[in-house]
Amino acid sequence: MPETAAPDESSLAALVGGVVRALREKSGLSMRDLAKRAGISQPFLSQIERGVSAPSMISTYRLAAALGVAPGDLLPAPESERVRVVRADEGTLIPVADRPDAAVGRALNMRPNSPLEVIEYRIEPGQHIGEWFESTGVSSLYVISGAIEVEIVGAGRFRLGARDFITFPATMRDRWHRVDDEPAEVLLVIVHPS
């Protein structure tokens, strides 16, 4: 099977916006209702639905929770494939937060109707990563290089270095902290209940 090029950023934003709009309409929610449930502004939701802006990782999770779907369900459906290869220069880039200094993750597997999300992060010095996340299923984090600290509500703070691994219920709110001025590379895997 020939490999196909990933859509460019503007066409991907338009595809995501179309999925969000379709799910919102199917749910019978107004833009105002969905924006309020997701904790984002109505003008920003309008920009997402029109394909003018792509949602950040935190906005994707908030919209998914408000719509009652998995975050991967907000991404456009890929062509049907049994074997999928994501090359080093491919994958959907998603910032952690809606701010210019946010770290950017590369979604390796975040597909509609898939219980598995795999996102690679390269966190550079000075980039923002401290957003609170919670989801469904089980979260696992593997540090490839560098170090980060994971704060989990009700469990504490855990410093992780290269080749360290942590796993916990994704329903436990968590956020990451940089521990020094060195880059860190981490792999986040979330398995949602099917």
C-alpha positions in Angstrom: 0.0 0.0 0.0 1.5 3.4 -1.0 2.1 5.9 1.8 0.0 9.0 1.7 1.1 12.5 2.7 -0.4 14.0 5.9 -2.7 16.9 5.3 -1.2 20.4 5.8 -2.0 22.4 8.9 -4.8 24.5 7.4 -6.6 21.6 5.8 -6.3 19.6 9.1 -7.8 22.5 11.1 -10.7 22.6 8.6 -11.2 18.8 9.0 -11.1 18.9 12.8 -13.5 21.9 12.8 -15.9 20.0 10.7 -15.8 17.0 13.0 -16.3 19.2 16.1 -19.3 21.0 14.4 -20.9 17.7 13.4 -20.6 16.2 16.8 -21.9 19.4 18.4 -24.9 19.4 16.1 -25.5 15.7 16.6 -25.5 16.3 20.4 -28.1 19.1 20.0 -25.8 21.7 21.7 -25.5 25.3 20.7 -22.1 26.8 20.3 -22.6 28.7 23.5 -23.5 25.5 25.4 -20.5 23.6 24.1 -18.1 26.5 24.7 -19.3 26.7 28.3 -19.1 23.0 28.9 -15.6 22.9 27.5 -14.4 26.0 29.3 -13.4 27.8 26.2 -14.7 31.0 24.7 -17.5 30.9 22.1 -15.4 33.0 19.6 -12.6 30.5 19.9 -15.0 27.6 19.3 -16.3 29.4 16.3 -12.7 29.7 14.9 -12.2 26.0 15.5 -15.4 25.0 13.8 -14.6 27.2 10.8 -11.1 25.8 10.5 -9.4 29.1 11.3 -7.7 27.7 14.4 -6.8 24.2 15.4 -7.5 23.3 19.1 -4.6 22.7 21.4 -4.2 19.4 23.3 -6.0 20.8 26.4 -8.8 22.2 24.2 -9.1 18.9 22.4 -9.5 17.1 25.7 -12.0 19.6 27.0 -14.1 19.5 23.8 -14.0 15.7 23.8 -15.2 15.5 27.5 -18.0 18.1 26.8 -19.1 16.0 23.7 -18.8 12.7 25.5 -16.2 11.3 23.1 -12.5 10.3 23.2 -10.1 13.0 22.1 -9.1 11.0 19.0 -12.7 11.1 17.8 -12.2 14.8 17.1 -9.6 14.1 14.5 -10.7 13.3 11.0 -10.9 9.6 10.1 -7.9 8.2 8.3 -8.2 5.9 5.3 -8.8 2.3 6.5 -5.5 0.6 7.1 -4.4 -2.4 9.0 -0.7 -1.5 9.1 0.3 2.1 9.7 3.8 3.6 9.7 4.4 7.1 11.1 7.7 8.5 9.9 9.9 10.8 12.0 8.7 13.9 10.0 5.0 12.9 10.1 2.2 13.0 12.7 -0.2 15.7 13.7 1.4 18.5 15.7 -0.7 19.6 18.7 0.3 22.3 21.2 -0.2 21.4 24.9 -2.1 24.7 25.5 -3.6 27.7 23.7 -0.6 29.9 24.3 2.5 30.7 22.1 5.1 29.2 24.5 3.4 25.8 24.8 5.3 22.7 24.1 4.1 20.9 21.0 3.3 17.1 20.9 3.4 14.9 17.8 0.4 12.6 17.7 1.6 9.2 16.5 -1.7 7.5 17.1 -4.8 9.6 17.9 -7.4 8.1 15.5 -11.2 8.1 15.7 -12.7 5.0 17.3 -9.2 3.9 18.5 -8.8 3.2 22.3 -5.1 4.0 22.0 -3.5 7.4 21.9 0.3 7.8 21.5 1.8 11.3 21.6 5.5 12.2 21.6 6.7 15.4 23.2 10.0 17.1 22.9 10.0 19.7 25.7 12.4 22.6 25.2 13.7 24.9 27.9 11.2 27.7 28.5 8.2 25.9 26.9 4.9 25.7 28.9 3.7 22.2 29.9 1.8 22.8 33.1 -1.8 22.3 32.0 -4.0 19.9 34.1 -5.2 16.9 32.2 -7.7 14.2 32.9 -9.3 11.7 30.6 -10.7 8.2 30.6 -8.8 4.9 30.8 -5.2 4.5 31.8 -2.3 7.0 31.2 1.3 5.9 30.9 4.3 8.1 30.5 7.8 7.0 29.4 10.7 9.4 29.6 13.0 8.9 26.6 15.6 11.5 27.6 15.9 14.4 30.1 13.7 14.6 33.2 10.3 15.9 34.1 8.1 15.9 37.2 4.6 14.5 37.1 2.1 15.9 39.7 -1.0 13.7 40.3 -3.8 14.9 42.4 -4.2 12.7 45.5 -1.0 10.8 44.8 1.9 13.3 44.9 4.8 14.5 42.7 7.1 12.1 40.9 10.4 13.0 39.3 11.2 10.9 36.3 14.4 10.6 34.4 15.5 8.9 31.2 14.0 5.4 30.8 11.6 5.9 33.8 8.0 5.0 33.4 4.8 5.8 35.3 1.2 4.7 34.8 -2.0 5.7 36.6 -5.8 6.0 36.0 -6.3 8.8 33.5 -9.2 10.0 35.6 -6.7 11.3 38.1 -5.8 14.9 37.2 -2.2 15.3 36.4 0.2 17.9 35.1 3.9 18.0 34.2 6.7 20.3 35.4 10.1 20.9 34.0 12.8 20.1 36.5 15.8 21.8 34.8 16.8 23.8 31.7 17.5 20.7 29.6 15.3 19.4 26.9 13.1 16.3 27.7 11.6 13.8 25.4 8.6 11.8 26.6 6.1 9.4 25.2 2.5 9.6 26.5 0.3 6.6 26.0 -3.4 6.7 26.9 -5.6 3.6 26.6 -9.3 4.5 26.7 -12.0 1.9 27.6 -13.5 0.5 24.4 
